[in-house]
C-alpha cells in the first residue's frame, strides 16, 4: 500500500510538472514601442573588487553602442578601496556607502539610487521624464559582449519594462565545479526563461545583467528588495504587478562561477533560504491578486490605461499600472517547485515502503539492491538532463570537463537536498563573499 501511495504521488508530481506550461497558457502582451533610451545608469556593487573591476569597465568602453562612463556608478564601502582609483581612471562615478554594515546587494543598490536622486535633486513627477530611461545592474566580475547594449536595447525599444541577457560563463573550464555551477543557470534560463518568454510570461531574474525601466525605479525611490535573493524577489514583484519582462538570448554577458564545492553549498543554501522567504512574502499576495485583480471592473480599467499609454507612447514613458493579463504567470509562480517536491516525497515513500517490506521478510540483500537500483535510476535521469543542458548551451566545455560534468552534475543536483535541509534548519543564513579571480 505504501509503495502504491508513493507511486501515485510521483505520477501526480510528474503530470503537475509537465502541465505547468498549460497553467501559464499563452499570454498576449500589449507592448508600446519606443525609442532607444537616451540616458542609462549602470549600477555595479563592487566592495573590494579591484582585481576584477577593470575588466568590466573595459568591456563597457568597448561597446558598439557608446556608453557615457560618468553614468557608470560603482558602489564601494570606503574611499580607501583600491577599486576607487581604478574607476576614476576609467571615468566612472564612485558611490561611497554610508551604511556598509548592511551587507547585502539590495542595500548597496538602495543607497546608490538614493544618492543619485539626491545629487541630481530630481525625482519623477507625472509631468517629468525620468532621470534615467533605464537602470542596468551588473556585478564587478561581469564582462559584456561588445554588442550587449546594442542587443538589449531591442527589448527596451519593444516596450519591455525589464529584460535580462544571456548569462555566459567566464570560467566554465576552470574545473568541474565551475562547469556544473554554470549549468545551474542553464536550468533557469535555457529551460525556464526561454519557455516563459515564448509564452509571453514573466521570467525569473538571476544575478545581474538586466535592466529596469527608469519610471519603475523612480517610482520606488530606491531599491526595495533586501532579501538574501533580491533578484528572485524582484522577479516575484514584477509578476505580481504585471510588469512586462523578457529574456534576450542575443545580449550576452559573462559571469564567474565558484570553483570550490564548499562555496557552492554556501551559495545554494543562501539561494534556497531566500527563495522560500521571498515566496512567504509574495505568494499570498499573488493568490489574492488571482482572486480579485482580473474582475471585469479591473479588466476595463486596464484596457483604459493601455489606451491612454498608447496615445502617449511618444513620451518614451511606461505606465506603471499593469495593462496585461498575466494570470498564467501568477498561477505558475504560485505553483513554484511543489511538483518537484511531490515527486521527491513520492520516491522516498516508495523506497521506504519497499525497504520495510523486504526487511520484514528478511530479504536484506534484495533491500540493498533495491536502494542501489533506485539511486542508479535517479542518477541516470539526472545524467540525461545534464547531457541535454550541455547540448543547448553556448559555452564550450573541453572534452575532459564535459565528461566530468556529465558524471558529476547528477551528484551536484542531488546535493541541493542537503542545501535545502541546511536552509530549513539554519535560522540566520548570511551572505558570504566569493573572491573573484578576474
C-alpha positions as CSV (number, residue, x, y, z in Angstrom):
1,X,0.0,0.0,0.0
2,X,2.8,2.4,0.9
3,X,4.5,1.8,-2.5
4,X,1.2,2.4,-4.3
5,X,0.8,5.7,-2.4
6,X,4.3,6.7,-3.3
7,X,3.7,5.8,-7.0
8,X,0.6,7.9,-7.1
9,X,2.4,10.9,-5.6
10,X,5.2,10.6,-8.2
11,X,2.7,10.3,-11.0
12,X,0.8,13.3,-9.8
13,X,4.0,15.3,-9.5
14,X,5.2,14.4,-13.0
15,X,1.8,15.3,-14.5
16,X,1.8,18.6,-12.5
17,X,5.3,19.4,-13.6
18,X,4.6,18.7,-17.3
19,X,1.4,20.8,-17.2
20,X,2.8,23.9,-15.6
21,X,3.1,25.4,-19.1
22,X,-0.6,24.7,-19.6
23,X,-1.3,26.6,-16.4
24,X,0.6,29.6,-17.7
25,X,-1.1,29.5,-21.1
26,X,0.0,31.8,-23.9
27,X,-0.2,35.4,-22.7
28,X,-0.6,38.1,-25.4
29,X,1.3,41.2,-24.3
30,X,0.3,44.7,-25.4
31,X,3.7,46.4,-25.7
32,X,4.2,50.0,-26.6
33,X,7.2,50.6,-28.9
34,X,9.6,53.4,-28.0
35,X,12.9,54.9,-28.9
36,X,16.4,53.8,-27.8
37,X,17.0,55.0,-24.2
38,X,18.8,58.4,-24.3
39,X,20.2,58.1,-20.8
40,X,21.0,54.9,-18.9
41,X,22.5,54.4,-15.5
42,X,24.8,51.4,-14.8
43,X,25.0,50.2,-11.2
44,X,27.8,48.0,-10.0
45,X,28.1,46.8,-6.4
46,X,31.9,46.4,-6.0
47,X,33.2,46.1,-2.5
48,X,37.0,45.2,-2.6
49,X,36.7,44.2,-6.3
50,X,39.9,45.9,-7.5
51,X,41.1,42.6,-9.1
52,X,38.2,42.4,-11.5
53,X,36.5,45.8,-11.9
54,X,38.9,46.9,-14.7
55,X,37.7,44.1,-16.9
56,X,34.1,45.2,-16.6
57,X,34.9,48.8,-17.2
58,X,36.9,48.0,-20.3
59,X,34.1,45.9,-21.7
60,X,31.8,48.9,-21.2
61,X,34.2,51.2,-23.0
62,X,34.4,48.7,-25.9
63,X,30.6,48.6,-26.5
64,X,29.3,49.1,-30.1
65,X,26.7,51.5,-28.5
66,X,28.8,54.2,-26.8
67,X,28.4,54.3,-23.0
68,X,28.9,57.5,-21.1
69,X,31.2,56.4,-18.3
70,X,30.1,59.1,-15.9
71,X,26.8,57.3,-15.8
72,X,28.5,54.1,-14.6
73,X,28.1,54.1,-10.8
74,X,30.5,51.8,-8.9
75,X,29.4,51.2,-5.3
76,X,32.1,50.7,-2.7
77,X,32.3,50.9,1.1
78,X,35.4,53.0,1.6
79,X,37.3,55.7,-0.2
80,X,40.4,53.6,0.6
81,X,39.2,50.7,-1.5
82,X,41.7,50.3,-4.4
83,X,38.6,49.9,-6.7
84,X,38.0,53.7,-6.4
85,X,41.3,54.6,-8.1
86,X,40.7,52.2,-11.0
87,X,37.1,53.5,-11.5
88,X,38.3,57.1,-11.7
89,X,41.0,56.2,-14.2
90,X,38.2,55.0,-16.4
91,X,36.0,58.0,-15.8
92,X,33.4,56.0,-13.9
93,X,31.5,57.6,-10.9
94,X,32.0,56.2,-7.5
95,X,29.4,56.0,-4.7
96,X,30.6,55.5,-1.2
97,X,28.1,53.7,1.0
98,X,27.1,55.4,4.3
99,X,25.8,52.2,5.9
100,X,28.2,49.4,4.9
101,X,27.2,47.3,7.9
102,X,24.1,46.2,5.9
103,X,26.0,43.7,3.7
104,X,23.6,42.7,1.0
105,X,23.5,43.7,-2.6
106,X,19.9,45.1,-2.2
107,X,21.0,47.6,0.4
108,X,24.0,48.7,-1.7
109,X,21.7,49.3,-4.7
110,X,19.2,51.2,-2.5
111,X,21.9,53.6,-1.1
112,X,23.3,54.1,-4.6
113,X,19.9,55.0,-6.2
114,X,19.0,57.4,-3.3
115,X,22.4,59.1,-3.6
116,X,21.9,59.5,-7.4
117,X,18.5,61.1,-6.8
118,X,19.8,63.3,-4.0
119,X,22.7,64.7,-6.1
120,X,20.5,65.3,-9.2
121,X,17.9,66.9,-6.9
122,X,15.3,65.4,-9.2
123,X,12.6,62.9,-8.7
124,X,9.9,61.8,-11.1
125,X,6.6,63.5,-11.2
126,X,3.7,63.0,-13.6
127,X,5.0,65.9,-15.7
128,X,8.6,64.8,-15.8
129,X,10.6,62.2,-17.7
130,X,12.8,60.0,-15.6
131,X,16.4,61.0,-14.7
132,X,17.5,57.8,-16.5
133,X,15.4,55.9,-19.0
134,X,16.8,52.6,-17.7
135,X,18.9,51.3,-14.9
136,X,21.3,48.3,-15.5
137,X,22.6,46.1,-12.8
138,X,26.0,44.3,-13.1
139,X,28.4,42.5,-10.7
140,X,32.0,43.7,-10.7
141,X,33.2,40.3,-12.1
142,X,30.9,40.5,-15.1
143,X,32.1,41.1,-18.7
144,X,29.9,42.2,-21.5
145,X,30.0,41.1,-25.2
146,X,30.8,44.1,-27.3
147,X,27.2,44.3,-28.7
148,X,25.5,43.7,-25.3
149,X,23.8,47.1,-25.2
150,X,23.0,47.1,-28.9
151,X,21.1,43.8,-28.4
152,X,19.4,44.5,-25.1
153,X,18.1,47.8,-26.4
154,X,16.0,45.7,-28.8
155,X,14.0,44.6,-25.8
156,X,13.7,48.2,-24.5
157,X,12.5,49.5,-27.9
158,X,9.9,46.7,-28.0
159,X,8.5,48.1,-24.8
160,X,9.6,45.6,-22.1
161,X,10.0,47.2,-18.7
162,X,12.5,44.6,-17.5
163,X,14.8,42.4,-19.6
164,X,17.9,40.2,-18.9
165,X,20.6,38.9,-21.2
166,X,22.2,35.5,-21.7
167,X,24.4,34.6,-18.8
168,X,27.6,33.1,-20.2
169,X,30.4,31.6,-18.1
170,X,33.8,33.2,-17.9
171,X,35.4,30.2,-16.3
172,X,33.3,27.1,-17.1
173,X,36.5,25.2,-18.0
174,X,38.3,26.1,-14.8
175,X,37.2,22.8,-13.1
176,X,34.2,20.6,-12.9
177,X,32.7,22.7,-10.0
178,X,32.7,25.8,-12.2
179,X,31.2,23.8,-15.1
180,X,28.3,22.3,-13.1
181,X,27.7,25.6,-11.3
182,X,27.3,27.2,-14.8
183,X,24.7,24.6,-15.7
184,X,22.5,25.8,-12.8
185,X,21.8,29.0,-14.8
186,X,21.1,26.9,-17.9
187,X,18.2,25.3,-16.0
188,X,16.9,28.8,-15.1
189,X,17.4,30.5,-18.5
190,X,17.7,28.0,-21.3
191,X,14.9,25.7,-20.0
192,X,12.8,28.1,-17.8
193,X,13.0,31.6,-19.1
194,X,13.2,30.7,-22.8
195,X,9.9,28.8,-22.4
196,X,8.3,31.6,-20.4
197,X,9.3,34.2,-23.0
198,X,7.8,32.1,-25.9
199,X,4.6,32.1,-24.0
200,X,4.6,35.8,-23.1
201,X,5.1,35.0,-19.4
202,X,7.1,36.7,-16.7
203,X,10.7,35.4,-16.4
204,X,12.9,34.7,-13.4
205,X,15.9,37.1,-12.9
206,X,19.1,35.5,-11.6
207,X,22.1,37.5,-10.6
208,X,22.7,40.5,-12.8
209,X,22.9,41.5,-16.4
210,X,19.4,43.1,-16.6
211,X,17.8,46.5,-16.8
212,X,14.7,48.1,-15.2
213,X,12.7,50.9,-16.8
214,X,13.6,54.2,-15.2
215,X,10.0,55.1,-14.4
216,X,9.7,52.0,-12.3
217,X,12.9,52.7,-10.3
218,X,11.9,56.3,-9.7
219,X,8.5,55.3,-8.6
220,X,10.3,53.1,-6.0
221,X,12.6,55.9,-5.0
222,X,15.3,53.4,-4.3
223,X,15.8,49.6,-4.4
224,X,13.1,47.9,-2.3
225,X,14.4,44.3,-2.4
226,X,16.7,43.4,0.5
227,X,16.3,39.7,0.9
228,X,19.1,37.1,0.5
229,X,17.9,36.7,-3.1
230,X,17.0,40.2,-4.2
231,X,16.9,39.0,-7.8
232,X,14.2,36.4,-7.1
233,X,12.3,38.9,-5.0
234,X,12.4,41.3,-7.9
235,X,11.0,38.5,-10.2
236,X,8.1,37.9,-7.9
237,X,7.4,41.6,-7.6
238,X,7.4,42.0,-11.4
239,X,5.0,39.1,-11.8
240,X,2.7,40.4,-9.0
241,X,2.5,43.9,-10.5
242,X,2.1,42.7,-14.1
243,X,5.4,44.2,-15.4
244,X,6.5,43.1,-18.9
245,X,9.7,41.1,-18.8
246,X,11.9,39.4,-21.4
247,X,14.8,37.0,-21.8
248,X,17.1,38.3,-24.5
249,X,19.5,35.5,-25.6
250,X,21.3,37.8,-28.0
251,X,22.5,40.1,-25.3
252,X,25.4,38.2,-23.9
253,X,27.3,38.9,-20.6
254,X,29.8,36.8,-18.8
255,X,29.9,35.8,-15.1
256,X,32.4,34.0,-12.9
257,X,31.4,30.8,-11.2
258,X,32.8,29.4,-7.9
259,X,35.5,26.8,-8.2
260,X,35.1,25.2,-4.7
261,X,32.3,22.9,-3.7
262,X,32.1,24.5,-0.2
263,X,31.4,27.8,-1.9
264,X,28.6,26.3,-4.0
265,X,27.0,24.8,-0.8
266,X,27.0,28.2,0.9
267,X,25.7,29.9,-2.2
268,X,22.9,27.5,-2.9
269,X,21.9,27.4,0.8
270,X,21.5,31.2,0.6
271,X,19.5,30.9,-2.6
272,X,17.1,28.4,-1.1
273,X,16.7,30.4,2.1
274,X,16.0,33.5,0.1
275,X,13.7,31.6,-2.3
276,X,11.4,30.4,0.5
277,X,11.5,33.7,2.4
278,X,10.5,35.7,-0.7
279,X,7.7,33.2,-1.5
280,X,6.3,33.6,2.0
281,X,6.0,37.3,1.4
282,X,4.7,37.3,-2.2
283,X,2.7,34.1,-2.8
284,X,-0.3,35.1,-0.6
285,X,-0.4,38.4,-2.4
286,X,-0.4,36.6,-5.8
287,X,-3.2,34.3,-4.7
288,X,-5.2,37.4,-3.6
289,X,-4.5,39.0,-7.0
290,X,-5.7,36.0,-8.8
291,X,-9.0,36.2,-7.0
292,X,-9.6,39.9,-7.3
293,X,-7.3,41.6,-9.9
294,X,-8.9,40.3,-13.0
295,X,-12.5,41.1,-12.3
296,X,-14.5,42.7,-15.1
297,X,-14.0,46.0,-13.4
298,X,-10.2,45.6,-13.3
299,X,-10.0,44.5,-17.0
300,X,-12.0,47.6,-18.0
301,X,-9.5,49.8,-16.1
302,X,-6.5,48.0,-17.6
303,X,-7.9,48.5,-21.1
304,X,-8.3,52.2,-20.4
305,X,-4.8,52.5,-19.1
306,X,-3.4,50.8,-22.1
307,X,-5.3,53.1,-24.4
308,X,-4.0,56.2,-22.6
309,X,-0.5,54.8,-22.7
310,X,-0.7,54.1,-26.5
311,X,-1.9,57.6,-27.1
312,X,1.2,59.0,-25.3
313,X,3.8,56.5,-26.4
314,X,6.0,59.3,-28.0
315,X,6.9,60.5,-24.5
316,X,9.1,57.4,-24.1
317,X,7.4,56.6,-20.8
318,X,5.8,53.4,-19.4
319,X,2.6,53.2,-17.5
320,X,3.4,51.6,-14.1
321,X,0.0,50.0,-13.8
322,X,-0.3,46.5,-15.4
323,X,-2.2,46.6,-18.6
324,X,-1.6,42.9,-19.5
325,X,-3.5,39.9,-18.3
326,X,-0.7,37.8,-16.7
327,X,-2.8,35.4,-14.7
328,X,-0.9,32.5,-16.2
329,X,2.4,33.8,-14.8
330,X,0.7,34.4,-11.4
331,X,-0.5,30.8,-11.4
332,X,2.9,29.4,-12.4
333,X,4.7,31.3,-9.6
334,X,2.1,30.2,-7.1
335,X,2.9,26.6,-8.0
336,X,6.7,27.0,-7.8
337,X,8.7,23.8,-7.0
338,X,5.7,22.0,-5.5
339,X,5.6,19.4,-8.3
340,X,9.3,18.6,-7.8
341,X,8.8,18.3,-4.0
342,X,5.8,16.0,-4.6
343,X,8.0,13.7,-6.9
344,X,10.8,13.6,-4.3
345,X,8.3,12.7,-1.5
346,X,6.8,10.0,-3.7
347,X,10.1,8.5,-4.5
348,X,11.1,8.4,-0.8
349,X,7.8,6.9,0.2
350,X,8.1,4.2,-2.5
351,X,11.7,3.4,-1.5
352,X,11.0,3.3,2.2
353,X,7.9,1.2,1.7
354,X,9.8,-1.3,-0.4
355,X,12.7,-1.5,2.0
356,X,10.4,-2.0,5.0
357,X,8.5,-4.8,3.2
358,X,11.8,-6.6,2.2
359,X,13.3,-6.2,5.6
360,X,10.2,-7.6,7.3
361,X,10.6,-10.7,5.0
362,X,14.3,-10.9,5.9
363,X,15.4,-10.2,2.3
364,X,18.2,-7.7,3.3
365,X,20.2,-8.3,0.2
366,X,17.2,-7.5,-2.0
367,X,16.6,-4.4,0.0
368,X,20.2,-3.3,-0.5
369,X,20.0,-3.9,-4.3
370,X,16.7,-2.0,-4.4
371,X,18.4,1.0,-2.9
372,X,21.2,0.8,-5.4
373,X,18.7,0.4,-8.3
374,X,16.8,3.5,-7.2
375,X,19.9,5.6,-6.9
376,X,21.1,4.4,-10.3
377,X,17.8,5.3,-11.9
378,X,17.8,8.8,-10.3
379,X,21.5,9.2,-11.4
380,X,20.7,8.2,-14.9
381,X,17.8,10.6,-15.3
382,X,19.9,13.5,-14.0
383,X,22.7,12.5,-16.3
384,X,20.4,12.6,-19.3
385,X,19.2,16.1,-18.2
386,X,22.9,17.2,-17.9
387,X,23.7,16.0,-21.4
388,X,20.7,17.9,-22.8
389,X,21.7,21.1,-21.0
390,X,25.3,20.9,-22.3
391,X,23.9,20.4,-25.9
392,X,21.8,23.6,-25.6
393,X,24.4,25.8,-24.0
394,X,26.5,28.4,-25.9
395,X,29.6,28.0,-23.7
396,X,32.1,25.4,-25.0
397,X,33.5,22.9,-22.5
398,X,36.7,21.0,-23.2
399,X,36.1,17.2,-23.8
400,X,37.6,16.4,-20.4
401,X,35.5,18.9,-18.5
402,X,32.4,17.8,-20.4
403,X,32.9,14.2,-19.4
404,X,33.4,15.2,-15.8
405,X,30.4,17.5,-15.8
406,X,28.1,14.7,-17.1
407,X,29.3,12.4,-14.4
408,X,29.4,14.9,-11.5
409,X,26.3,17.1,-12.2
410,X,23.8,14.5,-11.0
411,X,25.6,14.3,-7.7
412,X,25.7,18.2,-7.6
413,X,21.9,18.3,-8.2
414,X,21.2,15.7,-5.5
415,X,23.2,17.9,-3.0
416,X,20.5,20.5,-3.4
417,X,18.6,18.4,-0.9
418,X,21.4,18.9,1.6
419,X,21.4,22.6,0.9
420,X,17.6,22.7,1.4
421,X,17.9,21.0,4.7
422,X,20.6,23.4,5.8
423,X,18.4,26.3,4.7
424,X,15.5,24.9,6.7
425,X,17.3,24.3,10.0
426,X,19.8,27.2,10.0
427,X,18.0,30.3,11.2
428,X,20.5,33.0,10.1
429,X,21.9,32.3,6.7
430,X,24.3,35.1,5.8
431,X,25.6,36.4,2.6
432,X,29.2,35.1,2.2
433,X,31.8,36.7,-0.1
434,X,33.3,34.7,-3.0
435,X,36.7,36.0,-4.1
436,X,36.9,36.6,-7.8
437,X,40.0,35.9,-9.8
438,X,39.4,38.1,-12.8
